[in-house]
Amino acid sequence: MPTELLTEYRFVIDAFVAGIVASFACGLGVIPLMFGQESFKRRIGLGYGFAAGLMFSASVYNLLLPALQLAEGRVDRISSLLQVTAGLGLGAFFLWVVGRQLTPENLQAKWFKSMGGRTGLLVFIAMSLHSLPEGVAVGVGYAAETHHPEMEGWGFFLAMAIAIHNIPEGLAVALPMRAAGMSLPRCFWFAVATSLPQPIGAVPAALAVWLFEPLLQLLLGFAAGAMIFLVMDEIIPDALETRKRGEVAWSFLIGFALMALVQVAL
């Protein structure tokens, strides 16, 4: 009996393991921060611009466009497009509300500062939100393989694609924390933690694909709204505090282009 269950639900285990691998890939984003701490501190404004570009590009290519493509393929197309739009607005509103609560007065001041302050905490929250629909997508992918033989390998490909694009996202998470003086090992684990919703979301999505798949465009829209709001309201203004507009614009475009190239390559 246990062997039969293991065979029947092997795709769920595969989805969970793939989500774990993708989570740890996020931690690899701290590698560029291992070199030149003093130089890094002087260029943190450019780093913020670069991280903003990475996050904005991921929001567009990895969240918003897939959500719109899903909505276009639905029978109830208008309703699905409204879900994406509602998700965008709700995600932005959610992060705005959370941001108003993240102050040294509401949190332990020393811990607040070590996390990179308000920006670091909001990046952590937004990237964690962004990971959940990705996990759901992985779970749906593995379930689709089981029920549709012609889609064999789709779940694995999707999981590996997410793992690769998690690497620059890990850099975006670690930047404000490293700038605040957090150690590299802690930056690594916090980056990994932002992707833990991927295996957590993959398991129920694989088990109940009929329930999660129709909601995927709403979840993608929500995460995109949160990340885009964070980029516009928090990260770019922080970058402009120490660097000129042109410098921030170029660093943003480089980050955007890098993430876009990753998406195209996959």
Contacts in CASP RR format, 6 or more apart in sequence:
PFRMAT RR
TARGET T0000
AUTHOR 0000-0000-0000
METHOD contacts of the structure
MODEL  1
MPTELLTEYRFVIDAFVAGIVASFACGLGVIPLMFGQESFKRRIGLGYGF
AAGLMFSASVYNLLLPALQLAEGRVDRISSLLQVTAGLGLGAFFLWVVGR
QLTPENLQAKWFKSMGGRTGLLVFIAMSLHSLPEGVAVGVGYAAETHHPE
MEGWGFFLAMAIAIHNIPEGLAVALPMRAAGMSLPRCFWFAVATSLPQPI
GAVPAALAVWLFEPLLQLLLGFAAGAMIFLVMDEIIPDALETRKRGEVAW
SFLIGFALMALVQVAL
6 13 0 8 1.000
9 207 0 8 1.000
11 142 0 8 1.000
11 143 0 8 1.000
11 145 0 8 1.000
11 146 0 8 1.000
11 206 0 8 1.000
12 142 0 8 1.000
12 203 0 8 1.000
12 206 0 8 1.000
12 207 0 8 1.000
14 142 0 8 1.000
14 156 0 8 1.000
15 138 0 8 1.000
15 139 0 8 1.000
15 141 0 8 1.000
15 142 0 8 1.000
15 143 0 8 1.000
15 155 0 8 1.000
15 159 0 8 1.000
15 199 0 8 1.000
15 202 0 8 1.000
15 203 0 8 1.000
15 205 0 8 1.000
15 206 0 8 1.000
16 199 0 8 1.000
16 202 0 8 1.000
16 203 0 8 1.000
17 199 0 8 1.000
18 138 0 8 1.000
18 142 0 8 1.000
18 155 0 8 1.000
18 156 0 8 1.000
18 159 0 8 1.000
18 160 0 8 1.000
18 163 0 8 1.000
18 199 0 8 1.000
18 202 0 8 1.000
19 135 0 8 1.000
19 138 0 8 1.000
19 159 0 8 1.000
19 162 0 8 1.000
19 163 0 8 1.000
19 195 0 8 1.000
19 198 0 8 1.000
19 199 0 8 1.000
19 202 0 8 1.000
20 199 0 8 1.000
21 159 0 8 1.000
21 163 0 8 1.000
22 134 0 8 1.000
22 135 0 8 1.000
22 138 0 8 1.000
22 159 0 8 1.000
22 160 0 8 1.000
22 162 0 8 1.000
22 163 0 8 1.000
22 166 0 8 1.000
22 195 0 8 1.000
22 198 0 8 1.000
22 199 0 8 1.000
23 131 0 8 1.000
23 166 0 8 1.000
23 192 0 8 1.000
23 195 0 8 1.000
23 196 0 8 1.000
23 198 0 8 1.000
23 199 0 8 1.000
24 192 0 8 1.000
24 195 0 8 1.000
25 163 0 8 1.000
25 164 0 8 1.000
25 166 0 8 1.000
25 167 0 8 1.000
25 195 0 8 1.000
26 166 0 8 1.000
26 167 0 8 1.000
26 169 0 8 1.000
26 170 0 8 1.000
26 173 0 8 1.000
26 191 0 8 1.000
26 192 0 8 1.000
26 194 0 8 1.000
26 195 0 8 1.000
27 166 0 8 1.000
27 167 0 8 1.000
27 170 0 8 1.000
27 174 0 8 1.000
27 188 0 8 1.000
27 191 0 8 1.000
27 192 0 8 1.000
27 195 0 8 1.000
28 166 0 8 1.000
28 167 0 8 1.000
28 170 0 8 1.000
29 167 0 8 1.000
29 168 0 8 1.000
29 169 0 8 1.000
29 170 0 8 1.000
29 171 0 8 1.000
29 174 0 8 1.000
29 191 0 8 1.000
30 170 0 8 1.000
30 171 0 8 1.000
30 174 0 8 1.000
30 178 0 8 1.000
30 184 0 8 1.000
30 187 0 8 1.000
30 188 0 8 1.000
30 191 0 8 1.000
32 171 0 8 1.000
33 40 0 8 1.000
33 171 0 8 1.000
33 174 0 8 1.000
33 175 0 8 1.000
33 178 0 8 1.000
33 184 0 8 1.000
33 187 0 8 1.000
34 184 0 8 1.000
40 178 0 8 1.000
40 179 0 8 1.000
41 179 0 8 1.000
44 175 0 8 1.000
44 179 0 8 1.000
44 242 0 8 1.000
45 238 0 8 1.000
45 239 0 8 1.000
45 241 0 8 1.000
45 242 0 8 1.000
45 243 0 8 1.000
45 247 0 8 1.000
45 248 0 8 1.000
45 251 0 8 1.000
46 239 0 8 1.000
46 243 0 8 1.000
46 247 0 8 1.000
46 248 0 8 1.000
46 251 0 8 1.000
47 175 0 8 1.000
47 239 0 8 1.000
47 251 0 8 1.000
48 119 0 8 1.000
48 175 0 8 1.000
48 176 0 8 1.000
48 235 0 8 1.000
48 236 0 8 1.000
48 238 0 8 1.000
48 239 0 8 1.000
48 248 0 8 1.000
48 251 0 8 1.000
49 235 0 8 1.000
49 236 0 8 1.000
49 239 0 8 1.000
49 248 0 8 1.000
49 251 0 8 1.000
49 252 0 8 1.000
49 255 0 8 1.000
50 175 0 8 1.000
50 251 0 8 1.000
50 252 0 8 1.000
50 254 0 8 1.000
50 255 0 8 1.000
51 123 0 8 1.000
51 171 0 8 1.000
51 172 0 8 1.000
51 175 0 8 1.000
51 176 0 8 1.000
51 235 0 8 1.000
51 255 0 8 1.000
52 231 0 8 1.000
52 235 0 8 1.000
52 236 0 8 1.000
52 239 0 8 1.000
52 252 0 8 1.000
52 255 0 8 1.000
53 231 0 8 1.000
53 251 0 8 1.000
53 252 0 8 1.000
53 253 0 8 1.000
53 254 0 8 1.000
53 255 0 8 1.000
53 256 0 8 1.000
53 259 0 8 1.000
54 168 0 8 1.000
54 169 0 8 1.000
54 171 0 8 1.000
54 172 0 8 1.000
54 255 0 8 1.000
54 256 0 8 1.000
54 258 0 8 1.000
54 259 0 8 1.000
55 123 0 8 1.000
55 126 0 8 1.000
55 127 0 8 1.000
55 169 0 8 1.000
55 172 0 8 1.000
55 227 0 8 1.000
55 230 0 8 1.000
55 231 0 8 1.000
55 235 0 8 1.000
56 227 0 8 1.000
56 228 0 8 1.000
56 231 0 8 1.000
56 252 0 8 1.000
56 256 0 8 1.000
57 255 0 8 1.000
57 256 0 8 1.000
57 257 0 8 1.000
57 258 0 8 1.000
57 259 0 8 1.000
57 260 0 8 1.000
57 263 0 8 1.000
58 130 0 8 1.000
58 165 0 8 1.000
58 169 0 8 1.000
58 227 0 8 1.000
58 259 0 8 1.000
59 130 0 8 1.000
59 223 0 8 1.000
59 224 0 8 1.000
59 225 0 8 1.000
59 227 0 8 1.000
59 228 0 8 1.000
59 231 0 8 1.000
60 224 0 8 1.000
61 259 0 8 1.000
61 260 0 8 1.000
61 263 0 8 1.000
62 130 0 8 1.000
62 134 0 8 1.000
62 165 0 8 1.000
62 263 0 8 1.000
63 130 0 8 1.000
63 133 0 8 1.000
63 220 0 8 1.000
63 221 0 8 1.000
63 223 0 8 1.000
63 224 0 8 1.000
63 227 0 8 1.000
64 84 0 8 1.000
64 88 0 8 1.000
64 220 0 8 1.000
64 221 0 8 1.000
64 224 0 8 1.000
66 137 0 8 1.000
66 220 0 8 1.000
67 84 0 8 1.000
67 216 0 8 1.000
67 217 0 8 1.000
67 220 0 8 1.000
67 221 0 8 1.000
67 224 0 8 1.000
68 81 0 8 1.000
68 84 0 8 1.000
68 217 0 8 1.000
70 80 0 8 1.000
70 216 0 8 1.000
70 217 0 8 1.000
70 220 0 8 1.000
71 77 0 8 1.000
71 80 0 8 1.000
71 81 0 8 1.000
71 83 0 8 1.000
71 84 0 8 1.000
71 217 0 8 1.000
72 80 0 8 1.000
72 81 0 8 1.000
73 80 0 8 1.000
74 80 0 8 1.000
74 217 0 8 1.000
80 217 0 8 1.000
83 217 0 8 1.000
83 218 0 8 1.000
83 221 0 8 1.000
84 217 0 8 1.000
84 218 0 8 1.000
84 220 0 8 1.000
84 221 0 8 1.000
86 218 0 8 1.000
87 218 0 8 1.000
87 221 0 8 1.000
87 222 0 8 1.000
87 224 0 8 1.000
87 225 0 8 1.000
88 221 0 8 1.000
88 222 0 8 1.000
88 224 0 8 1.000
88 225 0 8 1.000
88 228 0 8 1.000
89 225 0 8 1.000
90 222 0 8 1.000
90 225 0 8 1.000
91 129 0 8 1.000
91 221 0 8 1.000
91 222 0 8 1.000
91 223 0 8 1.000
91 224 0 8 1.000
91 225 0 8 1.000
91 226 0 8 1.000
91 229 0 8 1.000
92 225 0 8 1.000
92 226 0 8 1.000
92 228 0 8 1.000
92 229 0 8 1.000
94 129 0 8 1.000
94 222 0 8 1.000
94 226 0 8 1.000
95 122 0 8 1.000
95 125 0 8 1.000
95 126 0 8 1.000
95 225 0 8 1.000
95 226 0 8 1.000
95 229 0 8 1.000
95 230 0 8 1.000
95 233 0 8 1.000
96 229 0 8 1.000
96 233 0 8 1.000
98 122 0 8 1.000
98 125 0 8 1.000
99 118 0 8 1.000
99 121 0 8 1.000
99 122 0 8 1.000
102 112 0 8 1.000
102 117 0 8 1.000
102 118 0 8 1.000
102 121 0 8 1.000
102 122 0 8 1.000
103 112 0 8 1.000
103 118 0 8 1.000
104 112 0 8 1.000
104 113 0 8 1.000
112 118 0 8 1.000
112 121 0 8 1.000
113 180 0 8 1.000
114 177 0 8 1.000
114 180 0 8 1.000
114 181 0 8 1.000
114 182 0 8 1.000
115 121 0 8 1.000
115 124 0 8 1.000
115 176 0 8 1.000
115 177 0 8 1.000
115 180 0 8 1.000
115 182 0 8 1.000
116 176 0 8 1.000
116 177 0 8 1.000
116 179 0 8 1.000
116 180 0 8 1.000
116 182 0 8 1.000
117 176 0 8 1.000
117 180 0 8 1.000
118 234 0 8 1.000
119 176 0 8 1.000
119 234 0 8 1.000
119 235 0 8 1.000
119 238 0 8 1.000
120 176 0 8 1.000
120 177 0 8 1.000
120 180 0 8 1.000
122 230 0 8 1.000
122 234 0 8 1.000
123 172 0 8 1.000
123 173 0 8 1.000
123 175 0 8 1.000
123 176 0 8 1.000
123 230 0 8 1.000
123 234 0 8 1.000
123 235 0 8 1.000
124 173 0 8 1.000
124 190 0 8 1.000
124 193 0 8 1.000
124 194 0 8 1.000
125 226 0 8 1.000
126 223 0 8 1.000
126 226 0 8 1.000
126 227 0 8 1.000
126 230 0 8 1.000
127 169 0 8 1.000
127 170 0 8 1.000
127 172 0 8 1.000
127 173 0 8 1.000
127 194 0 8 1.000
127 195 0 8 1.000
127 227 0 8 1.000
128 193 0 8 1.000
128 194 0 8 1.000
128 196 0 8 1.000
128 197 0 8 1.000
129 197 0 8 1.000
129 222 0 8 1.000
129 223 0 8 1.000
129 226 0 8 1.000
129 227 0 8 1.000
130 169 0 8 1.000
130 194 0 8 1.000
130 223 0 8 1.000
130 224 0 8 1.000
130 226 0 8 1.000
130 227 0 8 1.000
131 194 0 8 1.000
131 195 0 8 1.000
131 196 0 8 1.000
131 197 0 8 1.000
131 198 0 8 1.000
132 197 0 8 1.000
132 198 0 8 1.000
132 200 0 8 1.000
132 201 0 8 1.000
132 219 0 8 1.000
132 223 0 8 1.000
133 216 0 8 1.000
133 219 0 8 1.000
133 220 0 8 1.000
133 221 0 8 1.000
133 222 0 8 1.000
133 223 0 8 1.000
134 162 0 8 1.000
134 198 0 8 1.000
135 162 0 8 1.000
135 197 0 8 1.000
135 198 0 8 1.000
135 199 0 8 1.000
135 200 0 8 1.000
135 201 0 8 1.000
135 202 0 8 1.000
135 205 0 8 1.000
136 201 0 8 1.000
136 202 0 8 1.000
136 205 0 8 1.000
136 212 0 8 1.000
136 215 0 8 1.000
136 216 0 8 1.000
136 219 0 8 1.000
137 158 0 8 1.000
137 162 0 8 1.000
137 205 0 8 1.000
137 216 0 8 1.000
138 155 0 8 1.000
138 158 0 8 1.000
138 159 0 8 1.000
138 162 0 8 1.000
138 198 0 8 1.000
138 201 0 8 1.000
138 202 0 8 1.000
138 205 0 8 1.000
139 155 0 8 1.000
139 201 0 8 1.000
139 202 0 8 1.000
139 203 0 8 1.000
139 205 0 8 1.000
139 206 0 8 1.000
139 209 0 8 1.000
139 212 0 8 1.000
140 205 0 8 1.000
140 206 0 8 1.000
140 209 0 8 1.000
140 212 0 8 1.000
140 213 0 8 1.000
140 216 0 8 1.000
141 151 0 8 1.000
141 154 0 8 1.000
141 155 0 8 1.000
141 158 0 8 1.000
141 206 0 8 1.000
142 155 0 8 1.000
142 156 0 8 1.000
142 202 0 8 1.000
142 206 0 8 1.000
143 205 0 8 1.000
143 206 0 8 1.000
143 207 0 8 1.000
143 209 0 8 1.000
144 151 0 8 1.000
144 154 0 8 1.000
144 155 0 8 1.000
144 209 0 8 1.000
145 151 0 8 1.000
145 152 0 8 1.000
145 153 0 8 1.000
145 154 0 8 1.000
145 155 0 8 1.000
147 209 0 8 1.000
161 266 0 8 1.000
162 198 0 8 1.000
164 262 0 8 1.000
164 266 0 8 1.000
165 259 0 8 1.000
165 262 0 8 1.000
165 263 0 8 1.000
165 266 0 8 1.000
166 195 0 8 1.000
168 255 0 8 1.000
168 258 0 8 1.000
168 259 0 8 1.000
168 262 0 8 1.000
169 194 0 8 1.000
169 195 0 8 1.000
170 191 0 8 1.000
170 194 0 8 1.000
173 187 0 8 1.000
173 190 0 8 1.000
173 191 0 8 1.000
173 194 0 8 1.000
174 187 0 8 1.000
174 188 0 8 1.000
174 190 0 8 1.000
174 191 0 8 1.000
176 238 0 8 1.000
177 186 0 8 1.000
177 187 0 8 1.000
177 190 0 8 1.000
178 184 0 8 1.000
178 187 0 8 1.000
182 190 0 8 1.000
204 212 0 8 1.000
205 212 0 8 1.000
205 213 0 8 1.000
236 248 0 8 1.000
236 252 0 8 1.000
239 248 0 8 1.000
239 251 0 8 1.000
239 252 0 8 1.000
240 248 0 8 1.000
243 251 0 8 1.000
END
